Amino acid sequence: MNWYEKLNQYFPVEEMKSKEHMELLLKEKGDIYYKDEGPYHVVMYVETDTFVFIDYIFVSKEARGQGLGNKLLDKYKQKGKPIILEVEPLDYEDSDNEKRLKFYQRAGFKHATSIGYSRRSLATKEINDLEILYWSPENESEESIFNKMKHTYETIHTYKDKELYGESYQSADEVLSYEDTSKKEEA
């Protein structure tokens, strides 16, 4: 099974980029968009001077529980930059989803409570809500994470979307929201 098939079988259709989209990113945005692949994993990620965004991380069932996920995350943590992820909101009826969230929490990721993410899927036409998780070596502010996420959305997620899908995704301002909760706490 090739890398795209592995991702496509694991991630919901509304979260998947097309293979053509990812291959175009690897080719035309190869200075920031990367694939890390091994026999039991696939990671698609963005790396800029100031952060890492993990677009997709897949560990095969055969390797789960053996520390590979932690080794992969540690490799990105060694870069000394904030790491950002998009994840499905907690669904207590989906044990895989709950395990994934607990895994990221144990790995030191925080939930960005002031960032909202709600995007209409071009594949299903339905609204897809995601949560933003992040790890930061220097206690990065959620506003900074929001700005990095917005950059990723505009640079990667919507890259040549009209050309690839026949229509455009919503603008970053429609999809991402930031609510400064620190002002509420002070009041």
N, C-alpha and C positions, 0 to 999 in steps of 0.2 A: 504494500500500500504506500502510495507516495505521500509527501508531507501535506499536501492540500486535502487529500482524502481523509487523512487522520483528523485534521482540524474540522473538516466539514461533517464528519460523523459525530464529533464530540460537541460542537457548538451549535446552538439553535440557529435556524435559517435567518432569523431577523437580526442576528449579530454578525453574520458572516459577510465578509467582502468576497467578491468573485475572485476566482483564481487569476483571471486576467488583471484585475485591479491590483492584487498583491504582486504579481509578476512585474507589472508596470512600475509599482513602487520600488521594488528591488532594483529594477533597471534604471529608472529615471530619478529616483530619490535615494540611490544607493549610498550616498554620503551620510544619510541619517536613518534609513530603513533597512533592517537586517533580518536574516533568518539564521537561527541557531538550531541545528538538527542533529539528532543522534538516533541510535536504534530504538530508543524508548521515549524520545521527547521531540517536540517541535516548539520553538519559541519564535514569534514574530515580534520585533520590537523596534522602537524609535530611540535613537540616542543623539542628544544634542549636547552642547557644551555644558548645559545647566541641569539636565534631567534625563531620565530614562522612562519611556512609556512602554509598558508591555501590552501589545495589541492582542496577542493570543499566547497562551501557555498551555501545552498539552503534555501530560505524562501518561504513558500507556498503562492499562490495567495491570499488566505483568510487572511493572516497576513501582506501582503505588505502594506506599508504606515502607519503602526501602531508603528513603532520604533523598531521592533524586530531586524532588521539587524544592527542598531546602537547599540542596547544592546549587541548583540553578539560580534561585533567588540570591543566595550568598555571592555568587559570581557577579550579579548586577549590583549588589550592595557594596562590593569591593571598589566599585567605581567612585564611591563617595558622593553620589548625587541622589536627589529625591527620585523615587520610583513611583509611578502612577499606574493604576489598573482600573478598568471598568469591570464591574461584576453585577450579576443579576441580584436583585433585592432578595433578602432572606425569605425562603419559602419553607415553612416547617414540614410541608408534605413532600418535599423533595430532599431526601437524605443526602444526595450528592452535593446539592447546593449548600446545605448546612455544613457539611464536612469541609467544603472548599472555603467558606467564610471563616470557619474556626482555624483552618490551616493558615490563612493569611493573618489572622489575629495573633496566632502563636508566633508567626514570623515577624511580628512587630508592626504590621500595617494598621493604620488608623482609618476610620470611616470619616470622610470629609462631610460633616453634617451640614455645612453651609453651602454646599454645591449641589445643585439639582441637574439632572440629565434626563431628558425625555425627547426621544427622536422617533419620527415616523419611519418605519422600515419600508424601503423601496420594494422589498420582496413580498411582504405580506400586507402592506399599507396600514398596518396597525401601529399604535404608539408603543414604543418599547422604552420602559424606564430602567435605568441602570444606576448603580451606586458607584461612587468614586472612592477608591481606597488608595492610600499612599503611605510610603515609608520615607522618612527623612532623617539623614544623619545629623542635621543641625536644627531640628524643630521648625521646619519651614511653615510659614503661615498658610492657611487655607486659601487666602486671596492669591498668593503666589502659585499655589497648586492649580487654582482656577485658571489663571492666566496661561499656565503651561498646558493645561487641558484644552483651552480654547485654541492655542497655537497648534496643538496636535489635530484637533478637529478640522481646522481650516487648511492645514498643510497635508494631512494624511487621509483622514476619513472622507473628505469631499474631493480629493484629488481626481480631476477629470471625470467626476461623477456623471455629468450629462453625456459625455462621450461614451462612457462605459455602460451606463444603465438606461440611457435614453431620457433621463430626467435628473434633476438635481435634488440633493438632500436639502433640508432646511438650513437656514443660516445658523451660525454658531450662537448668535444672540437669541434665536428661537429655541434652540436645543439646550443650551447651558445657562444656568442661572446661578447667581451668587447672592446670598443673603448674609450680611455681616451680623453674626450673632453676638459679637463682643459688645456692640452698642446696647443690645437688649439686656445683656447680663449686667451692664453698668447702671442701667436705669432703675 
